[in-house]
Structure formats: structure tokens, C-alpha cells
Amino acid sequence: MELSHSFSGVSAVFDDPNLVSCGGLVAVLALARRCGLGELAGARLTLPVKGGVNAGLKVSGLVAGLVAGADSITDLDLLRHGGMGRVFTGIRAPSTMGTFLRAFTFGHVRQLDAVAERFLTRLSGHTPLLPGAGQVCFVDVDDTVRETHGYAKEGAGYGYSGVKGLNVLLGVVSTPLAAPVIAATRLRRGPTNSARGAARLIGDTLRTVAACGASGLVIVRADSAYYGHDVIAAAIRGGARFSVTTRTNPAVTRAIASIPADGWTPIHYPNAVWDEDEQRWISDAEVAEVPFTAFTSHPKADHITARLIVRRVKRLNPATVTPDQGELFTGYRYHGVFTNSPMPMLDAEACHRRHAIIEQVIADLKAGPLAHLPSGSFPANSAWLVLAAIAFNLTRAAGCLASAFHARAATATIRAQLITVPARVARSARNLVLHLPRDWPWQTAWEQLFTRALHAPPPAR
């Protein structure tokens, strides 16, 4: 591909008042309106008069900007160009949005959490967001450090990754048929322990999952950072099963040593699994299980008995073996999973490895709304995180309405193919008409999203 004219024959002028760069926002905001985003925010948020007036409009505007690709307050100016004022009303300047975010306190962030929870519930009722939730549903919990720079960010510090930033805790929901959506979020100080507040977040997530129609088997999955009584007890109280990677401690080591030599089942992975400690891909392993009672150092009422499923892989790097290790750890690396899943052993082990699906959500957020935490105020950044989750779920719901491919596509793909589509705004018989590019490769999916978001009847309640 090359230019069709010489450089001297090409010019550019920013003078079209009827052109918009993100025509897909029409359908997305129509869906948000059908699900009552502005209405929920206006009813739940009780911000002070300064910055808190028209909270519903401002929340909708912030979410629209994040859906369209904004990752800072200044980027919200992308909502004020060309014909946007003809298609949307109530557009606010970035400075107004910044004042609104800085008016948040911790209590207001919790109010916004309630808005996000109810909005996700409504999205799941209006769109096929979580198909199969009535049979099997997975709740994945994990955290990540969002790197920050400078000294103006409240709460920033060095966490477990050695990176200075703020800690983001997520509760993510998925089914075997559906891509993940975000059910709960918490922004925490950078040096925070991963499991801090995770029990409460699991409780919030399980209530949201139930409201979204998860009436069957629900399994909470987490890595070893969350191997603790509080986290597992929260899953049990919420009526869910659990599947948590164990830490290597004397009790776990004794349980592994008790597995007989003929108790191991060889497995071959159709797709290789990355081993962090060995820094290599592995395709073969052996799996066994043994009954196990965890947290025996706690009072007897806190003891939890379930299954310890162990996967072992051969060591290929002798340098990682220390001289004082016994025979048990000479030739193998062991990975334990503590679970009360009703699945057979191999299915339960494979199910736990799919906990890695939450990394897709974290990557999507860091490539989009969480590319930055835009304010020096900790509550403002906490509100930004909740809004990012709302935008993520709204984008995912739009993809579900568009096509089977977009229902599982990354948010960046949905944004590029369905949302940031240029359109010219025209008027015909008192109706607005969007003229989009001819031969757009994803025209069919865009038209399906547009029709379903604007014209489909609401679901029966």
C-alpha cells in the first residue's frame, strides 16, 4: 500500500462538524441506557453539591470515554468533537469530570461499587453475557500492581512485585461458554498483602453472581497468595466450592509424601503449560490426590477437610535443587491444589489451571482504562477503577450482542472493530442517520449490535 498522490498533492483540514470518530458509542450507550446506568448512578451516589451534580450524566460520560479508549482524564476530550454534540447530550469537559472524581470519598466509592453490581446484573438480563451460569460458574480472584511514577499518588508504594504502584484486587466471573466479566474490584495501597480484604471481595462477588443467575455449581479459584482460612471460609459461607493453590508447608509436604508410588496418574497436556520456577514449557506431568485437613493450627472449628490434588513434573534444572532437600523433592516439582470440587481428579486439576483466565482481564485493563491511574487522589483512582470495570463489562456485553466471535474477543478488538468506527451524522425526516464506511469488514456484527441495542424489546422481568 502507498499514497495515491505525491506529498504535495495531499492536505488535511479539521473542519467537518458532522463527523464522529466513534460511531459505535451510539449502540453502546443505548445499551447502557436500557440497563439504567445513569439512573442507578443518580439514585445511589450522594456526592456533595460541588462536583456531584448530575452524577448520572457524569458517570455515563466517564464510562463512554473509557469504552472509547480513554486512559486519562484529559483523554475524555475525545467525546467533544465533530458531530458528537448532535448525537449525545450532557457531554462534560474533562476538567468537570476530574472535579467529579476528586469529590469521591471511600463511602462514595462503595456506593459506586453498588452501582457496578446492579448494572452487571441488568446487563446479564439484557444480553447473553453469562450463558450457562445456571449450571456452572467460576469466580477467579487475583491482584496486580499498577505501576505509578512520581510522588503525587496517594497510597503508592513497593509491593510484592518490587514495582512502585497501587494494588488492584479483582473478582472475575466466567462460565465454560462465556468470556470473563468483572464482578468486584478494590484499589489498595501498593505494599498491601495480596489476601487483605479478599474474603470480603469474595462475598461481594458471590452475591453478584447469584443475582446474575448463577444457581448451579460455583467454584472460587485462586493462587497460593490466597491460601488462608478467611478466604476459603468466605467461599464456603457464600455457598460456593473452592479451588486454591496451596503453599508448601510441613503439613502439605507430609500429605504429598503419603501418596503411594502407584497412586500417580500420568497426563499429557494438549497445550503446554508454563512452569514459572523451571522457566520452561511442560507437556507431561503426573497427578494424584489425597484427603487433607487444612489450617490445623487454628481452633478445631476452623479446620477444613477436603481434597489435596497434587501435580508433579520432573526437574530438568539441577541447579534449583538444594543439598538439604530429601528424596521427595530430588526429582520432581510438586504443585498442590486444595479443593472441594465435585469434579473427578483430572477434571478438577484442569479446571484449576484455567484460573489463568483472569490474566486476560488484567491485561485488557492495563492496555485500556488502567494504562494509568489518572489522579493523585486515592478515592478518585478507586472510583476510576470501578468505572473501568463498568466499561469493561459494558464492552463485553456489546460484543455478545454483535457476534459469537466478539462475545469472546479482547476489549481492544471490540473497540477497534465495533466502537471506534468513523461515521458522518446526517438528518433525514427528523431522524439522525449515521453514514459509516462502505465495505467495513465487520459491518454485519456492527449492524447486529446496533439493532439489538437500540430496537430489541427489553427482556421479560
C-alpha positions as CSV (number, residue, x, y, z in Angstrom):
1,M,0.0,0.0,0.0
2,E,1.2,3.5,-0.7
3,L,-0.1,7.1,-1.2
4,S,-2.2,7.6,-4.3
5,H,-0.8,11.2,-4.7
6,S,2.5,12.9,-4.2
7,F,3.2,14.5,-0.9
8,S,2.4,17.9,-2.4
9,G,-1.0,16.7,-3.5
10,V,-2.2,15.8,-0.1
11,S,-3.6,18.2,2.6
12,A,-5.8,17.9,5.7
13,V,-8.3,20.3,7.3
14,F,-10.2,19.8,10.6
15,D,-13.4,21.4,9.5
16,D,-16.2,18.7,9.4
17,P,-18.8,19.4,12.1
18,N,-20.8,16.3,11.3
19,L,-18.1,13.6,11.6
20,V,-17.6,11.4,14.7
21,S,-14.7,9.0,15.3
22,C,-16.5,6.5,17.4
23,G,-19.9,5.8,15.8
24,G,-20.2,2.5,17.8
25,L,-20.8,4.5,21.0
26,V,-24.3,5.1,19.9
27,A,-25.2,1.5,20.3
28,V,-23.1,1.0,23.4
29,L,-24.6,4.0,25.2
30,A,-28.1,2.9,24.1
31,L,-27.4,-0.4,25.8
32,A,-26.1,1.4,28.9
33,R,-29.3,3.4,29.0
34,R,-31.5,0.3,28.6
35,C,-29.8,-1.1,31.6
36,G,-30.2,2.1,33.6
37,L,-26.6,3.1,34.2
38,G,-27.3,6.8,34.6
39,E,-30.4,6.1,36.6
40,L,-28.5,3.8,39.0
41,A,-25.7,6.3,39.5
42,G,-28.1,9.2,40.0
43,A,-30.0,7.3,42.6
44,R,-27.1,5.8,44.6
45,L,-24.4,8.4,44.6
46,T,-24.7,11.1,47.3
47,L,-21.7,13.3,46.4
48,P,-21.6,16.9,47.7
49,V,-23.0,19.6,45.5
50,K,-19.5,20.7,44.4
51,G,-18.8,18.2,41.6
52,G,-21.7,15.8,42.4
53,V,-24.5,17.5,40.4
54,N,-25.8,15.3,37.6
55,A,-23.9,12.3,38.8
56,G,-25.8,10.0,36.4
57,L,-24.7,12.0,33.3
58,K,-21.1,12.2,34.5
59,V,-20.8,8.5,35.3
60,S,-22.2,7.7,31.8
61,G,-19.8,10.2,30.2
62,L,-16.8,8.7,32.1
63,V,-17.8,5.2,31.1
64,A,-18.4,6.2,27.5
65,G,-14.9,7.7,27.4
66,L,-13.3,4.6,28.8
67,V,-15.2,2.4,26.4
68,A,-13.9,4.5,23.5
69,G,-10.3,4.2,24.7
70,A,-9.6,7.0,27.2
71,D,-7.0,6.1,29.8
72,S,-6.7,9.5,31.5
73,I,-8.9,12.4,32.4
74,T,-7.5,14.5,29.6
75,D,-8.4,11.8,27.1
76,L,-12.1,12.3,27.8
77,D,-11.9,15.2,25.4
78,L,-12.3,12.6,22.6
79,L,-16.1,12.9,23.4
80,R,-16.2,16.5,22.3
81,H,-15.5,16.7,18.6
82,G,-17.3,16.9,15.3
83,G,-20.9,15.8,15.5
84,M,-20.8,14.2,19.0
85,G,-23.0,17.1,20.3
86,R,-25.7,16.1,17.7
87,V,-25.7,12.5,18.8
88,F,-25.3,12.8,22.5
89,T,-26.4,15.3,25.2
90,G,-24.8,16.1,28.6
91,I,-21.2,15.9,27.4
92,R,-19.0,17.4,30.1
93,A,-15.4,18.8,29.8
94,P,-12.5,16.8,31.2
95,S,-11.9,19.3,33.9
96,T,-15.5,18.9,35.1
97,M,-15.0,15.1,35.1
98,G,-11.8,15.5,37.1
99,T,-13.6,17.6,39.7
100,F,-16.3,15.0,39.9
101,L,-13.8,12.2,40.6
102,R,-12.0,14.2,43.2
103,A,-15.2,14.7,45.1
104,F,-15.3,10.9,45.9
105,T,-14.6,9.6,49.4
106,F,-14.3,5.9,50.4
107,G,-18.0,5.8,51.1
108,H,-18.9,7.2,47.7
109,V,-16.6,4.6,46.1
110,R,-18.6,1.9,47.9
111,Q,-21.8,3.5,46.5
112,L,-20.3,3.2,43.0
113,D,-19.5,-0.4,43.7
114,A,-23.2,-1.0,44.3
115,V,-24.0,0.8,41.0
116,A,-21.5,-1.5,39.2
117,E,-23.0,-4.6,40.9
118,R,-26.6,-3.7,39.9
119,F,-25.5,-2.7,36.4
120,L,-23.8,-6.0,35.8
121,T,-26.9,-7.8,36.9
122,R,-29.0,-5.8,34.5
123,L,-26.5,-6.4,31.7
124,S,-26.7,-10.1,32.2
125,G,-30.5,-9.9,32.0
126,H,-30.5,-7.9,28.7
127,T,-27.6,-9.7,26.9
128,P,-26.2,-13.3,26.8
129,L,-23.3,-12.2,29.0
130,L,-23.1,-15.3,31.1
131,P,-24.6,-18.3,29.3
132,G,-24.6,-21.4,31.3
133,A,-24.4,-19.6,34.6
134,G,-27.3,-21.7,35.9
135,Q,-25.2,-24.9,35.6
136,V,-21.5,-24.0,36.2
137,C,-19.9,-20.7,37.1
138,F,-16.3,-19.8,38.0
139,V,-15.2,-17.0,40.3
140,D,-11.5,-16.1,40.0
141,V,-9.7,-13.8,42.4
142,D,-6.3,-12.2,41.9
143,D,-4.5,-8.9,42.2
144,T,-1.9,-6.9,40.2
145,V,0.2,-3.9,40.8
146,R,-0.5,-0.9,38.6
147,E,2.8,0.9,38.3
148,T,2.9,4.6,39.1
149,H,5.5,7.3,38.8
150,G,6.4,10.4,40.9
151,Y,5.4,11.3,44.4
152,A,1.8,12.6,43.9
153,K,-0.1,9.3,44.1
154,E,-1.7,8.7,47.5
155,G,-1.1,5.1,48.7
156,A,1.6,4.3,46.2
157,G,4.4,2.0,47.4
158,Y,6.5,-1.0,46.6
159,G,4.6,-4.3,46.7
160,Y,5.4,-8.0,46.2
161,S,6.5,-7.4,42.6
162,G,9.1,-4.8,43.6
163,V,7.3,-2.2,41.4
164,K,6.1,1.0,42.9
165,G,2.4,1.5,42.4
166,L,-1.1,0.8,43.7
167,N,-2.6,-2.7,44.2
168,V,-5.7,-3.7,42.2
169,L,-7.8,-6.6,43.5
170,L,-10.3,-8.2,41.1
171,G,-13.2,-10.7,41.4
172,V,-13.9,-12.1,37.9
173,V,-16.8,-14.3,36.8
174,S,-16.9,-16.6,33.8
175,T,-18.6,-19.8,32.6
176,P,-17.4,-22.6,30.3
177,L,-19.4,-20.8,27.5
178,A,-18.6,-17.2,28.4
179,A,-15.6,-14.8,28.5
180,P,-14.9,-13.3,31.9
181,V,-16.6,-10.2,33.3
182,I,-15.6,-8.2,36.4
183,A,-18.0,-8.6,39.4
184,A,-16.0,-6.7,42.1
185,T,-12.9,-4.5,42.4
186,R,-10.8,-3.0,45.2
187,L,-8.0,-0.5,44.9
188,R,-5.4,-0.9,47.7
189,R,-2.1,0.6,48.8
190,G,0.9,-0.6,46.9
191,P,2.5,-2.6,49.8
192,T,-0.7,-4.4,50.6
193,N,-0.7,-8.2,51.2
194,S,-2.5,-9.9,48.3
195,A,-5.1,-11.6,50.6
196,R,-6.0,-8.5,52.5
197,G,-9.7,-7.8,52.0
198,A,-10.1,-10.8,49.7
199,A,-12.6,-12.6,51.9
200,R,-15.0,-9.6,51.7
201,L,-14.5,-9.2,48.0
202,I,-15.3,-12.9,47.5
203,G,-18.5,-12.4,49.5
204,D,-19.5,-9.4,47.4
205,T,-18.7,-11.3,44.2
206,L,-20.7,-14.3,45.1
207,R,-23.8,-12.1,45.9
208,T,-23.4,-10.5,42.5
209,V,-23.0,-13.9,40.8
210,A,-26.2,-15.1,42.4
211,A,-28.1,-12.0,41.2
212,C,-26.8,-12.8,37.7
213,G,-28.5,-16.2,37.7
214,A,-25.7,-18.5,39.0
215,S,-27.9,-21.1,40.7
216,G,-25.7,-24.2,40.0
217,L,-22.2,-25.1,40.8
218,V,-20.0,-22.1,41.6
219,I,-16.2,-22.6,42.1
220,V,-13.9,-20.0,43.6
221,R,-10.4,-20.3,42.2
222,A,-7.3,-18.5,43.5
223,D,-3.5,-18.9,43.7
224,S,-1.3,-19.6,46.7
225,A,-1.4,-16.0,47.9
226,Y,-5.0,-16.6,48.9
227,Y,-4.4,-19.9,50.7
228,G,-5.8,-19.0,54.0
229,H,-8.7,-19.8,56.3
230,D,-10.5,-16.5,55.8
231,V,-10.6,-16.8,52.0
232,I,-11.7,-20.4,51.9
233,A,-14.3,-19.8,54.6
234,A,-15.7,-16.9,52.7
235,A,-16.3,-19.2,49.7
236,I,-18.0,-21.8,51.8
237,R,-20.2,-19.2,53.5
238,G,-21.2,-17.9,50.1
239,G,-22.4,-21.4,49.0
240,A,-19.5,-21.9,46.6
241,R,-16.9,-24.6,46.2
242,F,-13.2,-23.6,46.3
243,S,-10.0,-24.5,44.4
244,V,-6.9,-22.8,45.8
245,T,-3.2,-23.4,45.2
246,T,-1.5,-24.5,48.4
247,R,1.7,-23.1,49.9
248,T,4.5,-25.6,50.6
249,N,4.4,-26.1,54.3
250,P,5.2,-29.2,56.5
251,A,1.6,-30.4,56.5
252,V,1.3,-30.3,52.7
253,T,4.7,-31.9,52.4
254,R,3.6,-34.8,54.7
255,A,0.4,-35.2,52.7
256,I,2.4,-35.5,49.5
257,A,4.8,-37.9,51.0
258,S,1.9,-40.2,51.9
259,I,0.9,-40.7,48.3
260,P,1.9,-44.3,47.3
261,A,4.2,-44.7,44.3
262,D,1.4,-46.3,42.2
263,G,-1.1,-43.5,43.1
264,W,0.1,-41.2,40.4
265,T,-1.8,-40.8,37.1
266,P,0.3,-39.7,34.0
267,I,-1.3,-36.9,31.9
268,H,-0.3,-35.2,28.7
269,Y,-1.3,-31.6,28.2
270,P,-2.7,-30.9,24.7
271,N,-1.3,-27.4,25.2
272,A,1.9,-26.9,27.0
273,V,1.9,-25.3,30.5
274,W,4.4,-22.7,31.5
275,D,6.4,-23.5,34.7
276,E,7.5,-20.3,36.4
277,D,10.1,-22.0,38.6
278,E,11.7,-24.1,35.9
279,Q,11.2,-21.3,33.3
280,R,10.1,-23.7,30.7
281,W,7.1,-25.2,29.0
282,I,5.9,-28.6,30.2
283,S,3.7,-31.1,28.3
284,D,3.8,-34.1,30.6
285,A,3.1,-34.5,34.3
286,E,1.6,-36.9,36.9
287,V,-1.4,-36.2,39.1
288,A,-2.6,-37.7,42.4
289,E,-4.9,-36.8,45.2
290,V,-5.2,-37.4,49.0
291,P,-7.6,-36.3,51.7
292,F,-6.2,-33.3,53.6
293,T,-7.2,-31.2,56.6
294,A,-6.0,-27.6,56.4
295,F,-5.4,-25.0,59.0
296,T,-4.9,-27.4,61.8
297,S,-3.0,-24.6,63.7
298,H,-6.4,-22.8,64.1
299,P,-9.1,-23.8,66.5
300,K,-10.8,-27.1,65.7
301,A,-13.9,-25.3,64.4
302,D,-11.8,-23.7,61.7
303,H,-10.3,-26.9,60.4
304,I,-11.3,-27.6,56.8
305,T,-11.1,-31.1,55.3
306,A,-11.2,-31.6,51.5
307,R,-9.0,-33.0,48.7
308,L,-5.4,-32.2,48.0
309,I,-4.8,-32.7,44.3
310,V,-1.1,-32.7,43.5
311,R,0.6,-32.3,40.1
312,R,4.3,-33.2,39.8
313,V,6.7,-32.6,37.0
314,K,10.3,-33.7,36.6
315,R,13.0,-31.3,37.4
316,L,15.3,-30.6,34.4
317,N,17.4,-27.9,36.2
318,P,19.7,-29.5,38.9
319,A,20.8,-26.0,40.0
320,T,17.4,-25.5,41.5
321,V,17.8,-28.5,43.9
322,T,19.4,-27.6,47.2
323,P,21.6,-30.1,49.0
324,D,19.4,-30.3,52.2
325,Q,16.3,-31.5,50.3
326,G,15.1,-35.0,50.8
327,E,14.3,-37.7,48.3
328,L,10.7,-36.5,47.8
329,F,11.9,-33.2,46.2
330,T,15.0,-34.6,44.4
331,G,13.5,-35.4,41.1
332,Y,10.2,-33.6,41.0
333,R,8.5,-30.3,41.5
334,Y,5.1,-30.5,43.2
335,H,2.1,-28.2,42.9
336,G,-0.8,-28.7,45.3
337,V,-4.4,-27.6,44.9
338,F,-6.8,-27.7,47.9
339,T,-10.3,-28.1,46.7
340,N,-13.7,-29.5,47.5
341,S,-14.7,-29.5,43.8
342,P,-17.1,-32.4,42.9
343,M,-15.3,-33.0,39.6
344,P,-13.1,-36.1,39.0
345,M,-9.4,-35.6,39.9
346,L,-8.1,-34.8,36.4
347,D,-11.0,-32.5,35.5
348,A,-10.6,-30.7,38.8
349,E,-6.9,-30.2,38.2
350,A,-7.5,-28.9,34.6
351,C,-10.3,-26.7,35.9
352,H,-7.9,-25.1,38.4
353,R,-5.3,-24.3,35.7
354,R,-7.9,-22.3,33.9
355,H,-7.8,-19.8,36.7
356,A,-5.2,-18.1,34.4
357,I,-8.2,-16.6,32.6
358,I,-8.1,-13.7,35.0
359,E,-4.7,-12.7,33.5
360,Q,-6.6,-11.9,30.3
361,V,-8.8,-9.4,32.2
362,I,-5.8,-7.8,33.9
363,A,-4.0,-7.5,30.5
364,D,-7.1,-5.9,28.9
365,L,-7.5,-3.4,31.8
366,K,-3.8,-2.4,31.6
367,A,-4.0,-2.0,27.9
368,G,-7.0,0.3,28.3
369,P,-8.5,2.2,31.2
370,L,-5.8,1.2,33.7
371,A,-2.9,2.2,31.5
372,H,-2.8,5.0,34.1
373,L,-4.3,5.8,37.4
374,P,-5.0,9.4,36.5
375,S,-5.4,11.2,39.8
376,G,-3.3,12.0,42.8
377,S,-6.3,11.3,45.0
378,F,-6.7,7.7,46.2
379,P,-10.5,7.8,46.3
380,A,-10.6,9.3,42.8
381,N,-8.4,6.4,41.5
382,S,-10.6,3.9,43.3
383,A,-13.6,5.4,41.5
384,W,-11.7,5.2,38.2
385,L,-11.1,1.5,38.8
386,V,-14.8,0.8,39.4
387,L,-15.7,2.8,36.3
388,A,-13.1,0.8,34.3
389,A,-14.8,-2.4,35.4
390,I,-18.2,-1.0,34.4
391,A,-16.8,0.0,31.0
392,F,-15.2,-3.5,30.6
393,N,-18.5,-5.2,31.3
394,L,-20.4,-2.9,29.0
395,T,-17.9,-3.5,26.2
396,R,-18.1,-7.3,26.8
397,A,-22.0,-7.1,26.7
398,A,-21.8,-5.2,23.4
399,G,-19.6,-7.9,21.9
400,C,-22.1,-10.5,23.0
401,L,-24.9,-8.7,21.0
402,A,-22.6,-8.3,18.0
403,S,-21.5,-11.8,17.1
404,A,-20.2,-15.1,18.6
405,F,-16.6,-14.0,17.7
406,H,-16.9,-10.7,19.5
407,A,-18.5,-12.3,22.5
408,R,-15.1,-13.7,23.4
409,A,-12.8,-11.2,21.8
410,A,-10.4,-8.9,23.7
411,T,-11.8,-5.5,24.5
412,A,-9.2,-3.8,22.3
413,T,-10.6,-5.9,19.3
414,I,-14.2,-4.9,20.1
415,R,-13.2,-1.3,20.4
416,A,-11.3,-1.3,17.1
417,Q,-13.9,-3.1,15.1
418,L,-17.2,-2.0,16.6
419,I,-16.8,1.2,18.6
420,T,-14.1,3.5,17.1
421,V,-15.8,3.4,13.7
422,P,-15.9,6.8,11.9
423,A,-19.4,8.0,11.0
424,R,-20.9,11.1,9.4
425,V,-24.1,12.4,11.1
426,A,-26.9,13.5,8.9
427,R,-30.6,14.2,9.4
428,S,-33.5,12.7,7.4
429,A,-37.2,13.2,8.2
430,R,-36.3,14.4,11.7
431,N,-34.2,11.3,12.3
432,L,-30.5,11.1,12.7
433,V,-28.7,8.9,10.2
434,L,-25.1,7.6,10.7
435,H,-23.2,7.1,7.5
436,L,-20.4,4.7,8.1
437,P,-17.5,3.5,5.8
438,R,-18.6,1.3,2.9
439,D,-17.1,-2.3,2.9
440,W,-16.4,-2.1,6.6
441,P,-15.1,-5.7,7.3
442,W,-17.3,-6.0,10.4
443,Q,-20.4,-4.4,9.1
444,T,-22.7,-7.4,9.9
445,A,-21.6,-7.5,13.5
446,W,-21.9,-3.7,13.9
447,E,-25.4,-3.7,12.4
448,Q,-26.5,-6.6,14.7
449,L,-25.2,-4.7,17.8
450,F,-26.9,-1.5,16.6
451,T,-30.2,-3.2,16.0
452,R,-30.2,-5.2,19.2
453,A,-29.1,-2.3,21.4
454,L,-31.5,0.3,20.0
455,H,-34.5,-1.7,18.9
456,A,-34.7,-5.0,20.7
457,P,-37.5,-5.3,23.2
458,P,-36.4,-5.4,26.9
459,P,-36.4,-8.9,28.4
460,A,-39.4,-10.0,30.5
461,R,-38.9,-9.5,34.2
